[in-house]
Each structure stands twice: as structure tokens, then as C-alpha cells.
């Protein structure tokens, strides 16, 4: 496995694989890898002969008061994990190579970015769509693998790729959880012991929504209220950012849980904003 930091070298190595007829897979990450990321790399390896993992803390998707400066950067550790998962190449560019001083172009996906995380993190998905479109142009993957934990991100990138005619097949890997149900996230490391003990409440609230829907209680407003009550009881150290019950394809709010409904939530603890979701 190789680590490259420049775009020309990346393109050279990927082109050599393409000449050999090998399918190219891409797993975009910001590093600080955990077992959730590794499951995506393994998934990419099952669908592509040559897997590129990008490791790039993308400044364009962080707000002015978010954790850009303290976001963990541990390339050698991440590289060792990538190797165990079967990655073939790590692309770890410098910020100035991705966004030169005279950079002026950004990608905006409309409507899908209005709610959920888009409402509380203005500009976030513009940064995500921009960097992923650049990675698609740099790597030209046949397959791109994303995680279900970032359900809105996956929907936004799928729409962007379709609208801009990127010839990329999308694969979305399932959420990987800790034994107590907490979705694996690089930001879990920010939690204090007391907050970590309360964080599984996010998954409990999602399971409550599933139970209510399967019991015939499908009115979205009522489900949100019951989820909010559970979070208040089980995670008093957290502050609910949002609870969204939306169509899984359009991300438009629904009044009633029917088929293919995404239930998503975000909860802020002192130094961590956690997200999670399920599909009902």
C-alpha cells in the first residue's frame, strides 16, 4: 500500500491500474479512522480491484465555530488501519493543493441540503459536495463507498453525481455500532465518560421510533415528542439539535411514517455533536 500526497502522482498510479483493467474504488474520509471506516474499505474491496482511500480534513465543510483545528490528524495510524482493511492507495493531499489561494468554485446541491444537518450547519454540504466532486475528478472511480450514518451526505452526493454526470456507482455501507448501540464516529473520542455513558440514548430513541411505527403509532409529530422525552430522560447532558422524520429519497419531512422513511437525529454534547439514523 502506498501513500501519495500530490494529485499528479495519484492520477499516475490510478491510471496504471486502469490500464490493467482493474476497477477503481474510492472511500472518501477525513481520517481518524475507526471500524466503521474499515467496513467501508472492505466493502469497496469486494466491489473493486483497486481501492483508494482519501484522507483529507476538508476545511470547506467546517463552520467558523466548529472543530476544524482540533479534528484528529493521525496519518500513520490511519495508514496502518487502511492496510489491514485491504486498501491499495491512500491519497492524503495538502489543503493548498485542493484549495489553492485563488480557488473560487463550489458545488451546491439544492433542497436536499435544506433540512436535518443542513439547517444547523449552513455551508456544510457545499463543502462536502465540492470536495467529493474534486475527488471524483482526481480519482475517476468506478465505485464510491459511503456510510449510512451520514445518510444526508450520501443522498446529497448521489444527487450531485447524477446531476453532474459523474459515471460512478454508489455503494452505501451499514452503520457500525459499539456494543451498546452507539454509532461509531471519530467524534465519540470527544465525549467525557459521563457523556459517553449517555450517548447510546440516540440509538434508543431511534429504536423507540421503530417500535412506535410497528405498533401502528405512525404520526410523525407524536413520534418526535416521544423521542424527545426519552432523550431528556436518558441523555440530560445532551442538547437535541434536531429530530427529523423524512422521506428517505427526497429528505422532505413527512407527517406519517409509511414505507422507506428516514428517522434521523443529532444531539450536541459539550464537545461533540453526534448523529444517527434508521430507515423504517
C-alpha positions as CSV (number, residue, x, y, z in Angstrom):
1,X,0.0,0.0,0.0
2,X,1.3,3.4,-0.9
3,X,0.6,6.9,0.4
4,X,0.6,9.8,-2.1
5,X,0.1,13.5,-1.4
6,X,0.0,15.1,-4.8
7,X,-2.7,15.0,-7.5
8,X,-0.4,14.2,-10.4
9,X,1.1,11.2,-8.6
10,X,-2.4,10.0,-7.6
11,X,-3.5,10.2,-11.2
12,X,-0.4,8.4,-12.5
13,X,-0.9,5.4,-10.1
14,X,-4.6,5.1,-10.7
15,X,-4.1,5.3,-14.5
16,X,-1.6,2.5,-14.3
17,X,-4.3,0.3,-12.6
18,X,-6.9,1.3,-15.1
19,X,-4.7,0.3,-18.0
20,X,-4.5,-3.2,-16.4
21,X,-8.3,-3.3,-16.5
22,X,-8.8,-3.0,-12.7
23,X,-11.9,-1.4,-11.3
24,X,-11.2,1.6,-9.1
25,X,-13.0,2.1,-5.8
26,X,-12.9,5.3,-3.7
27,X,-13.6,5.7,0.0
28,X,-13.6,9.4,1.0
29,X,-12.7,10.0,4.7
30,X,-11.3,12.7,6.9
31,X,-9.1,10.3,8.7
32,X,-9.3,9.4,12.5
33,X,-10.4,6.0,11.2
34,X,-12.4,3.5,13.2
35,X,-14.1,0.2,12.5
36,X,-16.9,1.9,10.6
37,X,-14.5,3.3,8.1
38,X,-12.7,0.0,7.8
39,X,-16.0,-1.8,7.0
40,X,-16.4,0.7,4.1
41,X,-12.9,-0.1,2.8
42,X,-13.6,-3.8,3.0
43,X,-16.9,-3.2,1.1
44,X,-15.0,-1.3,-1.6
45,X,-12.5,-4.1,-1.9
46,X,-15.4,-6.5,-2.6
47,X,-16.6,-4.3,-5.4
48,X,-13.3,-3.0,-6.9
49,X,-9.9,-4.5,-7.6
50,X,-8.0,-1.3,-6.5
51,X,-9.2,0.8,-3.6
52,X,-8.2,4.4,-3.0
53,X,-8.9,5.9,0.5
54,X,-8.7,9.6,0.7
55,X,-7.7,11.1,4.0
56,X,-8.3,14.9,4.0
57,X,-9.7,17.1,6.7
58,X,-11.8,19.3,4.5
59,X,-11.9,22.9,5.7
60,X,-14.7,23.8,3.4
61,X,-17.2,21.7,5.3
62,X,-16.5,23.2,8.8
63,X,-18.3,26.2,10.1
64,X,-16.4,29.0,11.9
65,X,-17.1,27.7,15.4
66,X,-16.7,24.0,14.6
67,X,-13.8,21.6,15.4
68,X,-11.5,22.0,12.3
69,X,-8.4,22.8,14.3
70,X,-8.8,20.1,16.8
71,X,-10.0,17.4,14.5
72,X,-7.6,14.5,14.9
73,X,-4.9,14.0,12.3
74,X,-3.0,10.7,12.6
75,X,-2.0,9.7,9.2
76,X,0.4,6.9,10.2
77,X,-2.1,5.3,12.5
78,X,-4.8,5.6,9.8
79,X,-2.5,4.1,7.2
80,X,-1.9,1.1,9.3
81,X,-5.6,0.5,9.7
82,X,-6.2,1.0,5.9
83,X,-3.6,-1.6,5.2
84,X,-5.3,-4.2,7.4
85,X,-8.6,-3.5,5.7
86,X,-7.2,-4.0,2.2
87,X,-6.7,-0.5,0.9
88,X,-4.3,-0.2,-2.0
89,X,-3.6,3.5,-2.0
90,X,-4.0,6.4,0.4
91,X,-4.4,9.9,-1.0
92,X,-3.6,12.5,1.6
93,X,-3.3,15.9,-0.1
94,X,-2.3,19.2,1.4
95,X,-5.0,21.8,1.8
96,X,-3.2,24.2,-0.6
97,X,-3.3,21.5,-3.3
98,X,-7.0,21.0,-3.0
99,X,-7.9,24.7,-2.4
100,X,-5.2,27.0,-3.9
101,X,-5.2,30.6,-2.8
102,X,-7.1,31.6,-5.9
103,X,-9.8,28.9,-5.6
104,X,-13.3,30.2,-6.4
105,X,-15.5,27.3,-7.4
106,X,-18.0,25.5,-5.2
107,X,-20.8,22.9,-5.7
108,X,-24.2,23.4,-4.2
109,X,-27.0,20.8,-4.2
110,X,-30.4,22.4,-3.6
111,X,-33.3,21.2,-1.5
112,X,-31.7,18.1,-0.2
113,X,-29.4,20.3,2.0
114,X,-32.2,22.4,3.5
115,X,-33.1,20.3,6.5
116,X,-31.5,18.0,9.0
117,X,-27.8,18.7,9.4
118,X,-28.1,21.3,6.6
119,X,-30.3,23.5,8.7
120,X,-27.9,23.7,11.6
121,X,-24.7,23.6,9.7
122,X,-25.1,26.2,6.9
123,X,-22.5,25.7,4.1
124,X,-21.5,22.2,5.3
125,X,-22.9,20.3,2.4
126,X,-21.5,22.9,-0.1
127,X,-18.1,21.9,1.3
128,X,-18.9,18.2,1.1
129,X,-20.2,18.3,-2.4
130,X,-17.3,20.4,-3.6
131,X,-14.5,18.2,-2.1
132,X,-16.2,15.0,-3.3
133,X,-16.7,16.3,-6.8
134,X,-13.0,17.2,-6.8
135,X,-12.1,13.7,-5.6
136,X,-14.2,12.2,-8.3
137,X,-12.3,14.2,-10.9
138,X,-9.0,13.3,-9.4
139,X,-9.5,9.6,-8.9
140,X,-12.3,8.9,-11.5
141,X,-13.5,5.9,-9.5
142,X,-15.9,3.3,-10.9
143,X,-17.3,2.8,-7.4
144,X,-17.6,5.2,-4.4
145,X,-18.5,3.9,-1.0
146,X,-20.2,6.0,1.7
147,X,-21.6,5.2,5.1
148,X,-25.3,5.1,6.1
149,X,-24.5,7.0,9.3
150,X,-24.1,10.1,7.1
151,X,-27.4,9.4,5.4
152,X,-28.0,13.0,4.2
153,X,-24.4,13.3,2.9
154,X,-24.9,10.1,0.9
155,X,-28.2,11.5,-0.6
156,X,-26.5,14.8,-1.5
157,X,-23.5,13.2,-3.2
158,X,-25.7,10.7,-5.1
159,X,-27.8,13.6,-6.4
160,X,-24.7,15.6,-7.3
161,X,-23.1,12.7,-9.2
162,X,-26.3,12.2,-11.1
163,X,-26.8,15.9,-11.9
164,X,-23.2,16.4,-13.0
165,X,-23.0,13.1,-14.9
166,X,-20.2,11.5,-12.9
167,X,-20.1,7.9,-14.0
168,X,-19.8,6.5,-10.5
169,X,-21.7,3.6,-9.0
170,X,-22.7,4.3,-5.4
171,X,-22.5,1.8,-2.6
172,X,-23.7,2.7,0.9
173,X,-22.4,0.6,3.8
174,X,-24.5,-0.1,7.0
175,X,-23.8,1.8,10.3
176,X,-21.3,0.0,12.5
177,X,-22.1,0.3,16.2
178,X,-20.4,-0.2,19.5
179,X,-21.8,-3.0,21.7
180,X,-24.1,-0.6,23.5
181,X,-25.6,0.7,20.2
182,X,-23.7,4.0,19.8
183,X,-22.8,4.6,16.2
184,X,-19.1,4.6,15.6
185,X,-17.8,8.1,15.0
186,X,-14.5,9.9,15.1
187,X,-16.1,12.5,17.4
188,X,-17.0,9.9,20.0
189,X,-13.5,10.5,21.3
190,X,-14.5,14.0,22.4
191,X,-17.1,12.6,24.9
192,X,-16.4,12.8,28.6
193,X,-17.0,9.5,30.5
194,X,-20.4,10.8,31.7
195,X,-21.4,11.8,28.2
196,X,-20.2,8.5,26.7
197,X,-22.5,6.7,29.2
198,X,-25.5,8.7,28.0
199,X,-24.7,8.7,24.2
200,X,-26.4,5.4,23.5
201,X,-29.7,7.2,24.1
202,X,-29.6,8.3,20.5
203,X,-29.9,4.7,19.3
204,X,-32.5,4.0,22.0
205,X,-34.6,6.9,20.7
206,X,-34.4,5.6,17.1
207,X,-35.4,2.2,18.3
208,X,-38.4,3.7,20.1
209,X,-39.5,5.3,16.8
210,X,-39.2,2.0,15.1
211,X,-41.3,0.3,17.9
212,X,-43.9,3.0,17.8
213,X,-44.3,2.8,14.0
214,X,-44.5,-1.0,14.1
215,X,-47.2,-0.7,16.8
216,X,-49.3,1.4,14.5
217,X,-48.4,4.8,16.0
218,X,-47.0,6.4,12.9
219,X,-47.8,10.1,13.3
220,X,-44.5,11.9,12.9
221,X,-45.2,14.7,15.4
222,X,-46.1,12.2,18.2
223,X,-43.0,10.0,17.4
224,X,-40.8,13.1,17.7
225,X,-42.3,14.1,21.0
226,X,-41.8,10.6,22.5
227,X,-38.2,10.5,21.2
228,X,-37.5,13.9,22.7
229,X,-38.9,12.7,26.1
230,X,-36.6,9.7,26.0
231,X,-33.6,11.7,25.2
232,X,-34.3,14.1,28.0
233,X,-34.5,11.2,30.4
234,X,-31.5,9.2,29.2
235,X,-29.2,12.0,28.0
236,X,-29.7,15.1,30.1
237,X,-26.1,16.2,29.3
238,X,-27.0,16.4,25.6
239,X,-29.0,19.0,23.7
240,X,-31.2,17.9,20.9
241,X,-30.2,19.7,17.7
242,X,-32.9,18.1,15.6
243,X,-35.1,15.0,15.2
244,X,-36.1,14.6,11.5
245,X,-38.7,12.2,10.1
246,X,-38.3,12.5,6.3
247,X,-38.8,10.6,3.0
248,X,-35.7,8.6,2.6
249,X,-35.3,9.6,-1.1
250,X,-36.2,13.3,-1.1
251,X,-35.4,14.1,2.6
252,X,-38.7,16.1,2.7
253,X,-40.5,16.0,6.0
254,X,-43.4,13.5,6.3
255,X,-46.4,13.7,8.5
256,X,-46.7,10.0,8.9
257,X,-44.2,7.1,8.8
258,X,-45.1,4.9,5.9
259,X,-42.6,3.0,3.7
260,X,-39.0,4.0,3.3
261,X,-38.9,6.7,6.0
262,X,-35.6,8.0,7.4
263,X,-35.6,8.9,11.1
264,X,-32.5,10.9,11.9
265,X,-31.3,12.9,14.8
266,X,-28.4,15.0,16.1
267,X,-27.5,15.6,19.7
268,X,-24.9,18.1,21.0
269,X,-22.8,17.2,24.0
270,X,-20.2,19.7,25.3
271,X,-17.5,19.0,22.7
272,X,-19.2,16.6,20.3
273,X,-22.2,16.7,18.0
274,X,-23.4,13.1,17.3
275,X,-25.7,12.0,14.5
276,X,-27.5,8.7,13.9
277,X,-30.4,7.4,11.9
278,X,-32.5,4.4,10.9
279,X,-34.7,3.6,8.0
280,X,-38.3,2.4,8.7
